[in-house]
């Protein structure tokens, strides 16, 4: 894992990386956003849950678009995202 992207083996049955973001494809969960990515991010429409601390410490992230399909945002998902404006 780098600070800009998380790579997952294409043969991994449980996890995948979409645009460098770690996704639990079995549970449709956003697991971890790389701390070094910046700007804006749109969560994929199939995501149902944002895991605890998924965006923790993402200082360069400025905005996140959360689709209506997301039904659960776990504790501290956006902790220490000091530049997150929306």
Secondary structure, 3 states (H helix, E strand, C coil): CCCCCCCCCCCCCCEEEECCEEEECCCCEEEECCCCCCEEEECCCCCCEECCCCCCCCCCEEEEECCCCCCEECCCCCCCCCCCCC
